[in-house]
Amino acid sequence: MKCELCGGEVEKKMVSYILFYEGHWVIVDKVPAKVCKQCGEKLFSPEVVENLQKIIWSKQKPIKKVETPVFELV
Ligand SMILES: [Zn+2]
């Protein structure tokens, strides 16, 4: 399988999925993805995306909360 963006080689990895949802950053750890070695693009299978949405929409209690530093460029 090749990267859809640059055609680079992809490898299976566990990554963190980060999403801005209802005014909060939500992080899901240990998500299986294929990561491009060339451009770093993360590709998720449809089943993984479905599970991610279930976790986020179900509003279950997170295992932990982290503080996120926020910057502005302008
Ligand atoms: Zn790529």
PDB file of the backbone (N, CA, C, O) and the ligand in Angstrom, with CONECT records:
HET     ZN  A 101       1
ATOM      1  N   MET A   1       0.831  -1.204   0.000  1.00  0.00           N
ATOM      2  CA  MET A   1       0.000   0.000   0.000  1.00  0.00           C
ATOM      3  C   MET A   1       0.871   1.263   0.000  1.00  0.00           C
ATOM      4  O   MET A   1       1.896   1.319   0.680  1.00  0.00           O
ATOM      5  N   LYS A   2       0.458   2.256  -0.757  1.00  0.00           N
ATOM      6  CA  LYS A   2       1.228   3.499  -0.870  1.00  0.00           C
ATOM      7  C   LYS A   2       0.422   4.673  -0.313  1.00  0.00           C
ATOM      8  O   LYS A   2      -0.804   4.617  -0.216  1.00  0.00           O
ATOM      9  N   CYS A   3       1.135   5.723   0.045  1.00  0.00           N
ATOM     10  CA  CYS A   3       0.492   6.942   0.528  1.00  0.00           C
ATOM     11  C   CYS A   3      -0.332   7.578  -0.590  1.00  0.00           C
ATOM     12  O   CYS A   3       0.100   7.649  -1.741  1.00  0.00           O
ATOM     13  N   GLU A   4      -1.543   8.044  -0.219  1.00  0.00           N
ATOM     14  CA  GLU A   4      -2.423   8.651  -1.217  1.00  0.00           C
ATOM     15  C   GLU A   4      -1.935  10.027  -1.641  1.00  0.00           C
ATOM     16  O   GLU A   4      -2.258  10.499  -2.731  1.00  0.00           O
ATOM     17  N   LEU A   5      -1.161  10.667  -0.781  1.00  0.00           N
ATOM     18  CA  LEU A   5      -0.727  12.035  -1.077  1.00  0.00           C
ATOM     19  C   LEU A   5       0.537  12.085  -1.918  1.00  0.00           C
ATOM     20  O   LEU A   5       0.590  12.756  -2.949  1.00  0.00           O
ATOM     21  N   CYS A   6       1.566  11.355  -1.457  1.00  0.00           N
ATOM     22  CA  CYS A   6       2.865  11.502  -2.116  1.00  0.00           C
ATOM     23  C   CYS A   6       3.352  10.205  -2.765  1.00  0.00           C
ATOM     24  O   CYS A   6       4.369  10.203  -3.458  1.00  0.00           O
ATOM     25  N   GLY A   7       2.631   9.105  -2.543  1.00  0.00           N
ATOM     26  CA  GLY A   7       3.056   7.842  -3.129  1.00  0.00           C
ATOM     27  C   GLY A   7       4.180   7.162  -2.365  1.00  0.00           C
ATOM     28  O   GLY A   7       4.746   6.172  -2.829  1.00  0.00           O
ATOM     29  N   GLY A   8       4.504   7.700  -1.187  1.00  0.00           N
ATOM     30  CA  GLY A   8       5.569   7.138  -0.356  1.00  0.00           C
ATOM     31  C   GLY A   8       5.154   5.832   0.300  1.00  0.00           C
ATOM     32  O   GLY A   8       3.994   5.422   0.244  1.00  0.00           O
ATOM     33  N   GLU A   9       6.136   5.192   0.922  1.00  0.00           N
ATOM     34  CA  GLU A   9       5.874   3.925   1.587  1.00  0.00           C
ATOM     35  C   GLU A   9       5.159   4.167   2.918  1.00  0.00           C
ATOM     36  O   GLU A   9       5.473   5.128   3.620  1.00  0.00           O
ATOM     37  N   VAL A  10       4.204   3.305   3.269  1.00  0.00           N
ATOM     38  CA  VAL A  10       3.518   3.458   4.550  1.00  0.00           C
ATOM     39  C   VAL A  10       3.855   2.282   5.460  1.00  0.00           C
ATOM     40  O   VAL A  10       4.112   1.171   4.994  1.00  0.00           O
ATOM     41  N   GLU A  11       3.851   2.545   6.768  1.00  0.00           N
ATOM     42  CA  GLU A  11       4.083   1.470   7.726  1.00  0.00           C
ATOM     43  C   GLU A  11       2.998   1.505   8.799  1.00  0.00           C
ATOM     44  O   GLU A  11       2.463   2.563   9.129  1.00  0.00           O
ATOM     45  N   LYS A  12       2.684   0.321   9.337  1.00  0.00           N
ATOM     46  CA  LYS A  12       1.680   0.228  10.392  1.00  0.00           C
ATOM     47  C   LYS A  12       2.261   0.730  11.694  1.00  0.00           C
ATOM     48  O   LYS A  12       3.373   0.367  12.075  1.00  0.00           O
ATOM     49  N   LYS A  13       1.491   1.576  12.377  1.00  0.00           N
ATOM     50  CA  LYS A  13       1.955   2.173  13.628  1.00  0.00           C
ATOM     51  C   LYS A  13       0.767   2.419  14.536  1.00  0.00           C
ATOM     52  O   LYS A  13      -0.371   2.515  14.079  1.00  0.00           O
ATOM     53  N   MET A  14       1.047   2.521  15.842  1.00  0.00           N
ATOM     54  CA  MET A  14       0.020   2.985  16.764  1.00  0.00           C
ATOM     55  C   MET A  14       0.229   4.486  16.950  1.00  0.00           C
ATOM     56  O   MET A  14       1.323   4.929  17.298  1.00  0.00           O
ATOM     57  N   VAL A  15      -0.824   5.261  16.717  1.00  0.00           N
ATOM     58  CA  VAL A  15      -0.686   6.714  16.798  1.00  0.00           C
ATOM     59  C   VAL A  15      -1.757   7.297  17.716  1.00  0.00           C
ATOM     60  O   VAL A  15      -2.651   6.588  18.179  1.00  0.00           O
ATOM     61  N   SER A  16      -1.652   8.593  17.969  1.00  0.00           N
ATOM     62  CA  SER A  16      -2.696   9.311  18.684  1.00  0.00           C
ATOM     63  C   SER A  16      -3.557  10.050  17.666  1.00  0.00           C
ATOM     64  O   SER A  16      -3.050  10.675  16.735  1.00  0.00           O
ATOM     65  N   TYR A  17      -4.861   9.963  17.862  1.00  0.00           N
ATOM     66  CA  TYR A  17      -5.793  10.647  16.987  1.00  0.00           C
ATOM     67  C   TYR A  17      -6.305  11.880  17.727  1.00  0.00           C
ATOM     68  O   TYR A  17      -6.825  11.770  18.837  1.00  0.00           O
ATOM     69  N   ILE A  18      -6.160  13.042  17.119  1.00  0.00           N
ATOM     70  CA  ILE A  18      -6.515  14.290  17.785  1.00  0.00           C
ATOM     71  C   ILE A  18      -7.604  14.996  16.990  1.00  0.00           C
ATOM     72  O   ILE A  18      -7.522  15.135  15.770  1.00  0.00           O
ATOM     73  N   LEU A  19      -8.627  15.437  17.717  1.00  0.00           N
ATOM     74  CA  LEU A  19      -9.782  16.018  17.052  1.00  0.00           C
ATOM     75  C   LEU A  19     -10.348  17.145  17.908  1.00  0.00           C
ATOM     76  O   LEU A  19     -10.395  17.035  19.133  1.00  0.00           O
ATOM     77  N   PHE A  20     -10.775  18.223  17.268  1.00  0.00           N
ATOM     78  CA  PHE A  20     -11.442  19.310  17.991  1.00  0.00           C
ATOM     79  C   PHE A  20     -12.937  19.055  17.923  1.00  0.00           C
ATOM     80  O   PHE A  20     -13.534  19.073  16.846  1.00  0.00           O
ATOM     81  N   TYR A  21     -13.537  18.818  19.085  1.00  0.00           N
ATOM     82  CA  TYR A  21     -14.948  18.413  19.097  1.00  0.00           C
ATOM     83  C   TYR A  21     -15.681  19.151  20.202  1.00  0.00           C
ATOM     84  O   TYR A  21     -15.293  19.067  21.367  1.00  0.00           O
ATOM     85  N   GLU A  22     -16.729  19.869  19.852  1.00  0.00           N
ATOM     86  CA  GLU A  22     -17.560  20.625  20.793  1.00  0.00           C
ATOM     87  C   GLU A  22     -16.720  21.476  21.746  1.00  0.00           C
ATOM     88  O   GLU A  22     -16.946  21.482  22.956  1.00  0.00           O
ATOM     89  N   GLY A  23     -15.755  22.188  21.182  1.00  0.00           N
ATOM     90  CA  GLY A  23     -14.972  23.144  21.962  1.00  0.00           C
ATOM     91  C   GLY A  23     -13.831  22.557  22.753  1.00  0.00           C
ATOM     92  O   GLY A  23     -13.179  23.277  23.509  1.00  0.00           O
ATOM     93  N   HIS A  24     -13.566  21.275  22.605  1.00  0.00           N
ATOM     94  CA  HIS A  24     -12.456  20.649  23.316  1.00  0.00           C
ATOM     95  C   HIS A  24     -11.595  19.851  22.359  1.00  0.00           C
ATOM     96  O   HIS A  24     -12.065  19.321  21.353  1.00  0.00           O
ATOM     97  N   TRP A  25     -10.311  19.780  22.707  1.00  0.00           N
ATOM     98  CA  TRP A  25      -9.455  18.850  21.987  1.00  0.00           C
ATOM     99  C   TRP A  25      -9.642  17.469  22.594  1.00  0.00           C
ATOM    100  O   TRP A  25      -9.565  17.294  23.809  1.00  0.00           O
ATOM    101  N   VAL A  26      -9.884  16.514  21.747  1.00  0.00           N
ATOM    102  CA  VAL A  26     -10.071  15.141  22.193  1.00  0.00           C
ATOM    103  C   VAL A  26      -8.939  14.306  21.606  1.00  0.00           C
ATOM    104  O   VAL A  26      -8.672  14.357  20.405  1.00  0.00           O
ATOM    105  N   ILE A  27      -8.280  13.540  22.465  1.00  0.00           N
ATOM    106  CA  ILE A  27      -7.170  12.706  22.010  1.00  0.00           C
ATOM    107  C   ILE A  27      -7.510  11.243  22.259  1.00  0.00           C
ATOM    108  O   ILE A  27      -7.888  10.862  23.366  1.00  0.00           O
ATOM    109  N   VAL A  28      -7.374  10.451  21.246  1.00  0.00           N
ATOM    110  CA  VAL A  28      -7.533   9.009  21.414  1.00  0.00           C
ATOM    111  C   VAL A  28      -6.172   8.364  21.150  1.00  0.00           C
ATOM    112  O   VAL A  28      -5.615   8.470  20.057  1.00  0.00           O
ATOM    113  N   ASP A  29      -5.654   7.694  22.179  1.00  0.00           N
ATOM    114  CA  ASP A  29      -4.345   7.054  22.064  1.00  0.00           C
ATOM    115  C   ASP A  29      -4.471   5.643  21.521  1.00  0.00           C
ATOM    116  O   ASP A  29      -5.558   5.066  21.501  1.00  0.00           O
ATOM    117  N   LYS A  30      -3.373   5.107  21.092  1.00  0.00           N
ATOM    118  CA  LYS A  30      -3.275   3.712  20.647  1.00  0.00           C
ATOM    119  C   LYS A  30      -4.227   3.409  19.496  1.00  0.00           C
ATOM    120  O   LYS A  30      -4.976   2.433  19.531  1.00  0.00           O
ATOM    121  N   VAL A  31      -4.184   4.255  18.486  1.00  0.00           N
ATOM    122  CA  VAL A  31      -5.011   4.040  17.306  1.00  0.00           C
ATOM    123  C   VAL A  31      -4.144   3.422  16.203  1.00  0.00           C
ATOM    124  O   VAL A  31      -3.123   3.995  15.823  1.00  0.00           O
ATOM    125  N   PRO A  32      -4.548   2.264  15.693  1.00  0.00           N
ATOM    126  CA  PRO A  32      -3.771   1.672  14.608  1.00  0.00           C
ATOM    127  C   PRO A  32      -3.928   2.472  13.324  1.00  0.00           C
ATOM    128  O   PRO A  32      -5.049   2.760  12.903  1.00  0.00           O
ATOM    129  N   ALA A  33      -2.814   2.831  12.701  1.00  0.00           N
ATOM    130  CA  ALA A  33      -2.876   3.607  11.471  1.00  0.00           C
ATOM    131  C   ALA A  33      -1.747   3.168  10.555  1.00  0.00           C
ATOM    132  O   ALA A  33      -0.818   2.474  10.968  1.00  0.00           O
ATOM    133  N   LYS A  34      -1.851   3.585   9.311  1.00  0.00           N
ATOM    134  CA  LYS A  34      -0.728   3.432   8.406  1.00  0.00           C
ATOM    135  C   LYS A  34      -0.134   4.812   8.206  1.00  0.00           C
ATOM    136  O   LYS A  34      -0.813   5.740   7.767  1.00  0.00           O
ATOM    137  N   VAL A  35       1.143   4.932   8.535  1.00  0.00           N
ATOM    138  CA  VAL A  35       1.788   6.241   8.499  1.00  0.00           C
ATOM    139  C   VAL A  35       2.798   6.270   7.368  1.00  0.00           C
ATOM    140  O   VAL A  35       3.614   5.360   7.216  1.00  0.00           O
ATOM    141  N   CYS A  36       2.730   7.334   6.574  1.00  0.00           N
ATOM    142  CA  CYS A  36       3.648   7.490   5.454  1.00  0.00           C
ATOM    143  C   CYS A  36       5.040   7.839   5.967  1.00  0.00           C
ATOM    144  O   CYS A  36       5.200   8.759   6.770  1.00  0.00           O
ATOM    145  N   LYS A  37       6.041   7.104   5.503  1.00  0.00           N
ATOM    146  CA  LYS A  37       7.410   7.368   5.935  1.00  0.00           C
ATOM    147  C   LYS A  37       7.928   8.668   5.337  1.00  0.00           C
ATOM    148  O   LYS A  37       8.863   9.272   5.862  1.00  0.00           O
ATOM    149  N   GLN A  38       7.324   9.090   4.247  1.00  0.00           N
ATOM    150  CA  GLN A  38       7.822  10.256   3.531  1.00  0.00           C
ATOM    151  C   GLN A  38       7.213  11.561   4.034  1.00  0.00           C
ATOM    152  O   GLN A  38       7.945  12.485   4.386  1.00  0.00           O
ATOM    153  N   CYS A  39       5.862  11.650   4.072  1.00  0.00           N
ATOM    154  CA  CYS A  39       5.224  12.922   4.436  1.00  0.00           C
ATOM    155  C   CYS A  39       4.533  12.878   5.796  1.00  0.00           C
ATOM    156  O   CYS A  39       4.056  13.905   6.278  1.00  0.00           O
ATOM    157  N   GLY A  40       4.472  11.690   6.425  1.00  0.00           N
ATOM    158  CA  GLY A  40       3.883  11.605   7.756  1.00  0.00           C
ATOM    159  C   GLY A  40       2.368  11.533   7.770  1.00  0.00           C
ATOM    160  O   GLY A  40       1.764  11.519   8.843  1.00  0.00           O
ATOM    161  N   GLU A  41       1.747  11.488   6.614  1.00  0.00           N
ATOM    162  CA  GLU A  41       0.294  11.406   6.536  1.00  0.00           C
ATOM    163  C   GLU A  41      -0.187  10.124   7.220  1.00  0.00           C
ATOM    164  O   GLU A  41       0.380   9.049   7.027  1.00  0.00           O
ATOM    165  N   LYS A  42      -1.257  10.266   8.030  1.00  0.00           N
ATOM    166  CA  LYS A  42      -1.807   9.097   8.716  1.00  0.00           C
ATOM    167  C   LYS A  42      -3.056   8.621   8.001  1.00  0.00           C
ATOM    168  O   LYS A  42      -3.973   9.397   7.730  1.00  0.00           O
ATOM    169  N   LEU A  43      -3.074   7.340   7.702  1.00  0.00           N
ATOM    170  CA  LEU A  43      -4.242   6.774   7.026  1.00  0.00           C
ATOM    171  C   LEU A  43      -4.947   5.818   7.983  1.00  0.00           C
ATOM    172  O   LEU A  43      -4.324   4.929   8.563  1.00  0.00           O
ATOM    173  N   PHE A  44      -6.256   6.014   8.139  1.00  0.00           N
ATOM    174  CA  PHE A  44      -7.028   5.160   9.035  1.00  0.00           C
ATOM    175  C   PHE A  44      -8.015   4.334   8.216  1.00  0.00           C
ATOM    176  O   PHE A  44      -8.590   4.811   7.238  1.00  0.00           O
ATOM    177  N   SER A  45      -8.194   3.098   8.637  1.00  0.00           N
ATOM    178  CA  SER A  45      -9.155   2.253   7.939  1.00  0.00           C
ATOM    179  C   SER A  45     -10.569   2.697   8.335  1.00  0.00           C
ATOM    180  O   SER A  45     -10.753   3.290   9.398  1.00  0.00           O
ATOM    181  N   PRO A  46     -11.568   2.414   7.487  1.00  0.00           N
ATOM    182  CA  PRO A  46     -12.945   2.830   7.782  1.00  0.00           C
ATOM    183  C   PRO A  46     -13.444   2.290   9.129  1.00  0.00           C
ATOM    184  O   PRO A  46     -14.193   2.972   9.830  1.00  0.00           O
ATOM    185  N   GLU A  47     -13.035   1.075   9.490  1.00  0.00           N
ATOM    186  CA  GLU A  47     -13.470   0.497  10.771  1.00  0.00           C
ATOM    187  C   GLU A  47     -12.894   1.290  11.942  1.00  0.00           C
ATOM    188  O   GLU A  47     -13.571   1.534  12.941  1.00  0.00           O
ATOM    189  N   VAL A  48     -11.631   1.687  11.796  1.00  0.00           N
ATOM    190  CA  VAL A  48     -10.984   2.462  12.855  1.00  0.00           C
ATOM    191  C   VAL A  48     -11.680   3.813  13.011  1.00  0.00           C
ATOM    192  O   VAL A  48     -11.929   4.257  14.132  1.00  0.00           O
ATOM    193  N   VAL A  49     -11.991   4.461  11.903  1.00  0.00           N
ATOM    194  CA  VAL A  49     -12.659   5.759  11.955  1.00  0.00           C
ATOM    195  C   VAL A  49     -14.030   5.615  12.630  1.00  0.00           C
ATOM    196  O   VAL A  49     -14.432   6.474  13.414  1.00  0.00           O
ATOM    197  N   GLU A  50     -14.730   4.541  12.324  1.00  0.00           N
ATOM    198  CA  GLU A  50     -16.041   4.291  12.915  1.00  0.00           C
ATOM    199  C   GLU A  50     -15.921   4.129  14.433  1.00  0.00           C
ATOM    200  O   GLU A  50     -16.724   4.674  15.191  1.00  0.00           O
ATOM    201  N   ASN A  51     -14.911   3.373  14.863  1.00  0.00           N
ATOM    202  CA  ASN A  51     -14.697   3.175  16.301  1.00  0.00           C
ATOM    203  C   ASN A  51     -14.315   4.475  16.995  1.00  0.00           C
ATOM    204  O   ASN A  51     -14.746   4.738  18.118  1.00  0.00           O
ATOM    205  N   LEU A  52     -13.510   5.281  16.327  1.00  0.00           N
ATOM    206  CA  LEU A  52     -13.121   6.576  16.889  1.00  0.00           C
ATOM    207  C   LEU A  52     -14.350   7.446  17.110  1.00  0.00           C
ATOM    208  O   LEU A  52     -14.504   8.060  18.166  1.00  0.00           O
ATOM    209  N   GLN A  53     -15.221   7.494  16.110  1.00  0.00           N
ATOM    210  CA  GLN A  53     -16.429   8.310  16.214  1.00  0.00           C
ATOM    211  C   GLN A  53     -17.324   7.809  17.346  1.00  0.00           C
ATOM    212  O   GLN A  53     -17.920   8.601  18.076  1.00  0.00           O
ATOM    213  N   LYS A  54     -17.412   6.488  17.483  1.00  0.00           N
ATOM    214  CA  LYS A  54     -18.227   5.912  18.561  1.00  0.00           C
ATOM    215  C   LYS A  54     -17.710   6.355  19.920  1.00  0.00           C
ATOM    216  O   LYS A  54     -18.478   6.754  20.795  1.00  0.00           O
ATOM    217  N   ILE A  55     -16.381   6.278  20.081  1.00  0.00           N
ATOM    218  CA  ILE A  55     -15.773   6.651  21.364  1.00  0.00           C
ATOM    219  C   ILE A  55     -16.029   8.117  21.663  1.00  0.00           C
ATOM    220  O   ILE A  55     -16.392   8.470  22.785  1.00  0.00           O
ATOM    221  N   ILE A  56     -15.843   8.970  20.668  1.00  0.00           N
ATOM    222  CA  ILE A  56     -15.951  10.409  20.889  1.00  0.00           C
ATOM    223  C   ILE A  56     -17.410  10.820  21.097  1.00  0.00           C
ATOM    224  O   ILE A  56     -17.712  11.606  21.995  1.00  0.00           O
ATOM    225  N   TRP A  57     -18.300  10.296  20.280  1.00  0.00           N
ATOM    226  CA  TRP A  57     -19.716  10.680  20.379  1.00  0.00           C
ATOM    227  C   TRP A  57     -20.392  10.100  21.613  1.00  0.00           C
ATOM    228  O   TRP A  57     -21.369  10.666  22.105  1.00  0.00           O
ATOM    229  N   SER A  58     -19.893   8.992  22.114  1.00  0.00           N
ATOM    230  CA  SER A  58     -20.526   8.365  23.281  1.00  0.00           C
ATOM    231  C   SER A  58     -20.268   9.163  24.554  1.00  0.00           C
ATOM    232  O   SER A  58     -20.897   8.938  25.587  1.00  0.00           O
ATOM    233  N   LYS A  59     -19.315  10.110  24.452  1.00  0.00           N
ATOM    234  CA  LYS A  59     -18.961  10.975  25.587  1.00  0.00           C
ATOM    235  C   LYS A  59     -18.625  10.157  26.828  1.00  0.00           C
ATOM    236  O   LYS A  59     -18.962  10.552  27.944  1.00  0.00           O
ATOM    237  N   GLN A  60     -17.969   9.032  26.637  1.00  0.00           N
ATOM    238  CA  GLN A  60     -17.561   8.241  27.795  1.00  0.00           C
ATOM    239  C   GLN A  60     -16.469   8.969  28.564  1.00  0.00           C
ATOM    240  O   GLN A  60     -15.797   9.859  28.042  1.00  0.00           O
ATOM    241  N   LYS A  61     -16.315   8.567  29.814  1.00  0.00           N
ATOM    242  CA  LYS A  61     -15.336   9.218  30.671  1.00  0.00           C
ATOM    243  C   LYS A  61     -13.924   8.916  30.171  1.00  0.00           C
ATOM    244  O   LYS A  61     -13.556   7.753  30.001  1.00  0.00           O
ATOM    245  N   PRO A  62     -13.138   9.966  29.936  1.00  0.00           N
ATOM    246  CA  PRO A  62     -11.778   9.712  29.452  1.00  0.00           C
ATOM    247  C   PRO A  62     -10.913   9.073  30.530  1.00  0.00           C
ATOM    248  O   PRO A  62     -11.191   9.216  31.721  1.00  0.00           O
ATOM    249  N   ILE A  63      -9.858   8.365  30.112  1.00  0.00           N
ATOM    250  CA  ILE A  63      -8.971   7.733  31.089  1.00  0.00           C
ATOM    251  C   ILE A  63      -8.107   8.768  31.797  1.00  0.00           C
ATOM    252  O   ILE A  63      -7.651   8.541  32.918  1.00  0.00           O
ATOM    253  N   LYS A  64      -7.885   9.901  31.145  1.00  0.00           N
ATOM    254  CA  LYS A  64      -7.142  10.980  31.795  1.00  0.00           C
ATOM    255  C   LYS A  64      -7.395  12.271  31.042  1.00  0.00           C
ATOM    256  O   LYS A  64      -7.901  12.262  29.920  1.00  0.00           O
ATOM    257  N   LYS A  65      -7.028  13.403  31.684  1.00  0.00           N
ATOM    258  CA  LYS A  65      -7.113  14.695  31.009  1.00  0.00           C
ATOM    259  C   LYS A  65      -5.740  15.334  31.024  1.00  0.00           C
ATOM    260  O   LYS A  65      -5.004  15.229  32.005  1.00  0.00           O
ATOM    261  N   VAL A  66      -5.401  15.996  29.931  1.00  0.00           N
ATOM    262  CA  VAL A  66      -4.113  16.679  29.861  1.00  0.00           C
ATOM    263  C   VAL A  66      -4.344  18.151  29.567  1.00  0.00           C
ATOM    264  O   VAL A  66      -5.337  18.523  28.942  1.00  0.00           O
ATOM    265  N   GLU A  67      -3.424  18.977  30.021  1.00  0.00           N
ATOM    266  CA  GLU A  67      -3.483  20.393  29.686  1.00  0.00           C
ATOM    267  C   GLU A  67      -2.833  20.604  28.335  1.00  0.00           C
ATOM    268  O   GLU A  67      -1.788  20.021  28.043  1.00  0.00           O
ATOM    269  N   THR A  68      -3.442  21.429  27.516  1.00  0.00           N
ATOM    270  CA  THR A  68      -2.906  21.663  26.186  1.00  0.00           C
ATOM    271  C   THR A  68      -2.467  23.116  26.044  1.00  0.00           C
ATOM    272  O   THR A  68      -3.286  24.024  26.192  1.00  0.00           O
ATOM    273  N   PRO A  69      -1.186  23.348  25.761  1.00  0.00           N
ATOM    274  CA  PRO A  69      -0.758  24.720  25.516  1.00  0.00           C
ATOM    275  C   PRO A  69      -1.331  25.232  24.189  1.00  0.00           C
ATOM    276  O   PRO A  69      -1.334  24.523  23.183  1.00  0.00           O
ATOM    277  N   VAL A  70      -1.807  26.460  24.212  1.00  0.00           N
ATOM    278  CA  VAL A  70      -2.390  27.040  23.001  1.00  0.00           C
ATOM    279  C   VAL A  70      -1.624  28.304  22.634  1.00  0.00           C
ATOM    280  O   VAL A  70      -1.325  29.125  23.501  1.00  0.00           O
ATOM    281  N   PHE A  71      -1.310  28.459  21.370  1.00  0.00           N
ATOM    282  CA  PHE A  71      -0.604  29.641  20.899  1.00  0.00           C
ATOM    283  C   PHE A  71      -1.410  30.353  19.828  1.00  0.00           C
ATOM    284  O   PHE A  71      -2.295  29.776  19.197  1.00  0.00           O
ATOM    285  N   GLU A  72      -1.075  31.637  19.640  1.00  0.00           N
ATOM    286  CA  GLU A  72      -1.639  32.378  18.515  1.00  0.00           C
ATOM    287  C   GLU A  72      -0.491  32.976  17.740  1.00  0.00           C
ATOM    288  O   GLU A  72       0.485  33.452  18.321  1.00  0.00           O
ATOM    289  N   LEU A  73      -0.608  32.950  16.455  1.00  0.00           N
ATOM    290  CA  LEU A  73       0.500  33.449  15.634  1.00  0.00           C
ATOM    291  C   LEU A  73       0.391  34.959  15.443  1.00  0.00           C
ATOM    292  O   LEU A  73       1.405  35.644  15.314  1.00  0.00           O
ATOM    293  N   VAL A  74      -0.831  35.477  15.425  1.00  0.00           N
ATOM    294  CA  VAL A  74      -1.015  36.893  15.116  1.00  0.00           C
ATOM    295  C   VAL A  74      -1.437  37.651  16.370  1.00  0.00           C
ATOM    296  O   VAL A  74      -1.643  38.863  16.319  1.00  0.00           O
TER     297      VAL A  74
HETATM  298 ZN    ZN A 101       3.034  10.513   1.923  1.00  0.00          ZN2+
END
